[in-house]
Amino acid sequence: MSRRALLELVAALAAAAIVLLVAALVPWLRFVLTIAIAKGIAVLGILLLLRAGQVSFGHALYVALAAYAAAFAAPRMPEALLLLPLGALVSGAVGLVVGLFVVRYREIFFGMLNLALSMVFYSVLEKFYALTHGTDGIRLPAIRYVGTALGPEEAGWATLAVAILLALGFGAFVRVYLLSPMGEALSAMKTRETRLEFMGIPARRVLLAAYVLSAVMAGCGGVIIAMTTRHVTPALAYWTASGELVFIAILGGAGSVFGPFLGAFGYELTRTYAAALVADAWQMILGIVLLGVILFAPGGLWGMGRSALRRRPAGEGAA
Amino acid sequence: MAGDVRFAPGSLTRRAALGALGVGSLALAGRSVQAQAAKPSELKVGIATYLSGPASVFGVPGRQAAEMLFDEINAEGGIAGVKVRPIFVDEGPGVDHFVGEYRRLVQSENVNIIFSAISSADCLACTPLADELKRPTLLWDCGTQRIFEDARYQYAVRTQGNATPEVLAALLYVLRAKPDFRSIAVVNQDYAWGRDSWAIWKTAMDTLKPGVRVAAEFFPRFGATDFSTEVTRLLALRPDVILTTSWGGDLDAFIRQSAERRLFERSTFVMPLAESSLERVGKTLPAGVIVGGRGDHWFGHPSPKDPALLARFTENYRKRFSTWPIYPTHHMAQAVFAMKAGYEKAIKAKGGGWPTDAELAAAFQGLEFPSLTGTIKIREDGQGLEDQLIGTTVHTDKYPFPVLTDMVVFKAADITTPVGQKSLDWLKTLSPDMPGKMPAPVPYRG
């Protein structure tokens, strides 16, 4: 393992410890942090697509799909360790089918097609009222963890722990993936797709693999959101929810696997504190933060942090 | 906001620790879930309402009413000598954000009681949380009847009616006012309330007056601005009655476009929520339209229990906000009055001592408290019994908008689903002579 990889591993574990510490010290933040990590996992998938220069405005589809799969399965099978793979499987399977079509398109067409499909799912959730209860949503029963029924307090901790483990796992996986030929091919697609084809690498398959992976990650995020809020509504699939994921990706920066999580924490905490500070103008604060990031820190929070470390003469360890 | 938060003993270290972590000045530490029995220096009330999005047409009047009534309570010295302070949270961003906000209100802001919410989804999500976090919660405006029919809660009660009596009252009114109608069309917003209210109406109508033909069912997109398709179809179909339980901008647009194309001249309109649109649409809404306001809410209520109270509220609200109070302001008033009555009942039961959270929650069960127009009783299942007022619009010179005449105030107990029954099952057991038993209509008196 290279020195840099070791350093990143330590940083990731330290971040996980900080999250646990904050959740222990400020009980109400545990919920917000769990949601933030879930969204971070979903954005990690978007990061893969961003590497290929593609922005999906519809990944809330996979978050909602898995969340609803969990909500429908939970009454019969209230086991977190089964619901998570189920959600990932459902999202991954649908991602594969949808992916076969959307990877033929690039840029705005790719983004808009994804958006359209997520809105189709949103409408399905609303229209099949008898099944889904429409906008009122479905409530999940108490979830078991490895067969044990936990109290609300312990269940909150268990969900946070599962989320952190998944975040660490997926983070490590995406980091390895991006350095693998499949990952490098994604960056190559962004630079010049034709050259990739000349080298004999099918660009569509490269993108399809990334797309399915991103759907699986969004699915895991969706199940965690469902287990945390224990109430799913079609709003999860609405286009603003997809926009939120892209917002987080931009806020965090696409340069590293830390970006999505930094972005997710930044987004959720900004939103929570802005809402606490000014209940009727929190959107403005959120907008100003995003504008600030776009104008002054195009690399996102991760880019800001890295350049700050680089500028410091003693910061050689982070280089 | 952070500056004036009172910290519970023992939580300062948490705050210090958090400050060290850099979360900083905004971090608000909270007490753990334990029932305090000491009299607090102030009574904090978390209020969930829509401050953004289309439902802010209800949310903002609700907040205004709360601000005004909290000021009035404080001017009188507070509740049992404790001043009250509202903390508003926006329901706009959706359920997952609201669930986080609810936790923040309880665990960080450390509110004593919560008023929640306008959205039925938010109410469905937060009632189990109320029991889990053990914080008394008043459901102040949401409509779904599912909450107390599907489960029982210790810490949450509803200080208003629900969708079933609200829709049933309008149906009974139509059955009496226009007993020979043969066909009906519905134009409801495409979301839970639009679907639920039509299911309630249809089930009750099929029981009370079987054989009515449903000419068309339209569920235009929530937030739609163009109803030309629906109006064209309705002009061609000529149903005797057109029902719409829409509200806000959707309803305003539908009224304007229907009036422009003279649809009102062909069919009788039933609008169980139009009381909240009267001032905005003005006399575009013709006379002869059947209108309700989700309860017995109207500033011109024919027989308020305390006429001075209603008049004073209406006058003060108009003076302060330059607009007429609409039903969400009544619902907010009910939550405020219920809170006051609940505290007084709990304090009395404890012989003057300050109640714990559990004692306060227990006091709300079976509580009777005044509304602006009558009295509301909270049943043993937590559901509030609220009368329903339905009337027909009429134009007068005194107001620049339609007012109500031929008003019927339905008694809550007659039209609310009994404890332990599900609405859609109960509606199938209604007896066909029900419309004949309703109270006599009262005409408008200038």
Chai-1 contact restraints between the chains, C-beta under 6 A:
chainA,res_idxA,chainB,res_idxB,connection_type,confidence,min_distance_angstrom,max_distance_angstrom,comment,restraint_id
A,L25,B,R14,contact,1.0,0.0,6.0,A-B,restraint_1
A,L25,B,A17,contact,1.0,0.0,6.0,A-B,restraint_2
A,L25,B,L18,contact,1.0,0.0,6.0,A-B,restraint_3
A,V26,B,L18,contact,1.0,0.0,6.0,A-B,restraint_4
A,P27,B,Q107,contact,1.0,0.0,6.0,A-B,restraint_5
A,W28,B,R103,contact,1.0,0.0,6.0,A-B,restraint_6
A,W28,B,R104,contact,1.0,0.0,6.0,A-B,restraint_7
A,W28,B,Q107,contact,1.0,0.0,6.0,A-B,restraint_8
A,W28,B,S108,contact,1.0,0.0,6.0,A-B,restraint_9
A,F31,B,G100,contact,1.0,0.0,6.0,A-B,restraint_10
A,F31,B,R103,contact,1.0,0.0,6.0,A-B,restraint_11
A,V32,B,G100,contact,1.0,0.0,6.0,A-B,restraint_12
A,Y129,B,R195,contact,1.0,0.0,6.0,A-B,restraint_13
A,G134,B,Y191,contact,1.0,0.0,6.0,A-B,restraint_14
A,G134,B,A192,contact,1.0,0.0,6.0,A-B,restraint_15
A,G134,B,R195,contact,1.0,0.0,6.0,A-B,restraint_16
A,T135,B,A121,contact,1.0,0.0,6.0,A-B,restraint_17
A,T135,B,Y191,contact,1.0,0.0,6.0,A-B,restraint_18
A,T135,B,A192,contact,1.0,0.0,6.0,A-B,restraint_19
A,D136,B,S120,contact,1.0,0.0,6.0,A-B,restraint_20
A,D136,B,A121,contact,1.0,0.0,6.0,A-B,restraint_21
A,D136,B,L124,contact,1.0,0.0,6.0,A-B,restraint_22
A,D136,B,T144,contact,1.0,0.0,6.0,A-B,restraint_23
A,D136,B,A192,contact,1.0,0.0,6.0,A-B,restraint_24
A,G137,B,A121,contact,1.0,0.0,6.0,A-B,restraint_25
A,P152,B,E132,contact,1.0,0.0,6.0,A-B,restraint_26
A,T229,B,D96,contact,1.0,0.0,6.0,A-B,restraint_27
A,T229,B,V99,contact,1.0,0.0,6.0,A-B,restraint_28
A,H231,B,V95,contact,1.0,0.0,6.0,A-B,restraint_29
A,H231,B,A125,contact,1.0,0.0,6.0,A-B,restraint_30
A,T233,B,V95,contact,1.0,0.0,6.0,A-B,restraint_31
A,T233,B,A121,contact,1.0,0.0,6.0,A-B,restraint_32
A,A235,B,G94,contact,1.0,0.0,6.0,A-B,restraint_33
A,Y273,B,L26,contact,1.0,0.0,6.0,A-B,restraint_34
A,L277,B,M1,contact,1.0,0.0,6.0,A-B,restraint_35
A,A279,B,L51,contact,1.0,0.0,6.0,A-B,restraint_36
A,A279,B,F88,contact,1.0,0.0,6.0,A-B,restraint_37
A,A279,B,V89,contact,1.0,0.0,6.0,A-B,restraint_38
A,A279,B,D90,contact,1.0,0.0,6.0,A-B,restraint_39
A,D280,B,L51,contact,1.0,0.0,6.0,A-B,restraint_40
